Amino acid sequence: MFFITAIIYLVLTFTFTRLLRLLEHRLSGGANYTVYGSQSSSAAQIEIRTEGQEPR
């Protein structure tokens, strides 16, 4: 009985992990993005780029 429960747990854990990774990947959006505005200055602009990306 323990072996069957362990197999079910393994399958469910693997399945939910893959689904959560897929969801996280979809929610992450593009690799490059720009944040406009801040609490201290409305003209603030922050560009976030990954390595190897050219500035816009």
CNS distance restraints for C-alpha pairs under 8 A (distance, minus, plus):
assign (resid   1 and name CA) (resid   5 and name CA) 6.39 0.50 0.50
assign (resid   2 and name CA) (resid   6 and name CA) 6.12 0.50 0.50
assign (resid   3 and name CA) (resid   7 and name CA) 6.24 0.50 0.50
assign (resid   4 and name CA) (resid   8 and name CA) 6.28 0.50 0.50
assign (resid   5 and name CA) (resid   9 and name CA) 6.13 0.50 0.50
assign (resid   6 and name CA) (resid  10 and name CA) 6.12 0.50 0.50
assign (resid   7 and name CA) (resid  11 and name CA) 6.20 0.50 0.50
assign (resid   8 and name CA) (resid  12 and name CA) 6.15 0.50 0.50
assign (resid   9 and name CA) (resid  13 and name CA) 5.98 0.50 0.50
assign (resid  10 and name CA) (resid  14 and name CA) 6.08 0.50 0.50
assign (resid  11 and name CA) (resid  15 and name CA) 6.08 0.50 0.50
assign (resid  12 and name CA) (resid  16 and name CA) 6.09 0.50 0.50
assign (resid  13 and name CA) (resid  17 and name CA) 6.02 0.50 0.50
assign (resid  14 and name CA) (resid  18 and name CA) 6.27 0.50 0.50
assign (resid  15 and name CA) (resid  19 and name CA) 6.27 0.50 0.50
assign (resid  16 and name CA) (resid  20 and name CA) 6.03 0.50 0.50
assign (resid  17 and name CA) (resid  21 and name CA) 6.17 0.50 0.50
assign (resid  18 and name CA) (resid  22 and name CA) 6.21 0.50 0.50
assign (resid  19 and name CA) (resid  23 and name CA) 6.21 0.50 0.50
assign (resid  20 and name CA) (resid  24 and name CA) 6.01 0.50 0.50
assign (resid  21 and name CA) (resid  25 and name CA) 6.06 0.50 0.50
assign (resid  22 and name CA) (resid  26 and name CA) 6.29 0.50 0.50
assign (resid  23 and name CA) (resid  27 and name CA) 6.18 0.50 0.50
assign (resid  24 and name CA) (resid  28 and name CA) 6.10 0.50 0.50
assign (resid  25 and name CA) (resid  29 and name CA) 7.39 0.50 0.50
assign (resid  31 and name CA) (resid  49 and name CA) 6.81 0.50 0.50
assign (resid  31 and name CA) (resid  50 and name CA) 6.44 0.50 0.50
assign (resid  32 and name CA) (resid  47 and name CA) 7.75 0.50 0.50
assign (resid  32 and name CA) (resid  48 and name CA) 5.81 0.50 0.50
assign (resid  32 and name CA) (resid  49 and name CA) 4.83 0.50 0.50
assign (resid  32 and name CA) (resid  50 and name CA) 6.62 0.50 0.50
assign (resid  33 and name CA) (resid  47 and name CA) 6.28 0.50 0.50
assign (resid  33 and name CA) (resid  48 and name CA) 5.65 0.50 0.50
assign (resid  33 and name CA) (resid  49 and name CA) 6.96 0.50 0.50
assign (resid  34 and name CA) (resid  45 and name CA) 7.02 0.50 0.50
assign (resid  34 and name CA) (resid  46 and name CA) 5.73 0.50 0.50
assign (resid  34 and name CA) (resid  47 and name CA) 4.50 0.50 0.50
assign (resid  34 and name CA) (resid  48 and name CA) 6.09 0.50 0.50
assign (resid  35 and name CA) (resid  45 and name CA) 5.89 0.50 0.50
assign (resid  35 and name CA) (resid  46 and name CA) 5.15 0.50 0.50
assign (resid  35 and name CA) (resid  47 and name CA) 6.41 0.50 0.50
assign (resid  35 and name CA) (resid  48 and name CA) 7.91 0.50 0.50
assign (resid  36 and name CA) (resid  42 and name CA) 7.87 0.50 0.50
assign (resid  36 and name CA) (resid  43 and name CA) 7.46 0.50 0.50
assign (resid  36 and name CA) (resid  44 and name CA) 6.12 0.50 0.50
assign (resid  36 and name CA) (resid  45 and name CA) 4.71 0.50 0.50
assign (resid  36 and name CA) (resid  46 and name CA) 6.51 0.50 0.50
assign (resid  37 and name CA) (resid  41 and name CA) 6.44 0.50 0.50
assign (resid  37 and name CA) (resid  42 and name CA) 4.62 0.50 0.50
assign (resid  37 and name CA) (resid  43 and name CA) 5.70 0.50 0.50
assign (resid  37 and name CA) (resid  44 and name CA) 4.78 0.50 0.50
assign (resid  37 and name CA) (resid  45 and name CA) 5.98 0.50 0.50
assign (resid  38 and name CA) (resid  42 and name CA) 5.70 0.50 0.50
assign (resid  38 and name CA) (resid  43 and name CA) 7.70 0.50 0.50
assign (resid  38 and name CA) (resid  44 and name CA) 5.95 0.50 0.50
assign (resid  38 and name CA) (resid  45 and name CA) 7.99 0.50 0.50
assign (resid  49 and name CA) (resid  53 and name CA) 6.27 0.50 0.50
assign (resid  49 and name CA) (resid  55 and name CA) 7.62 0.50 0.50
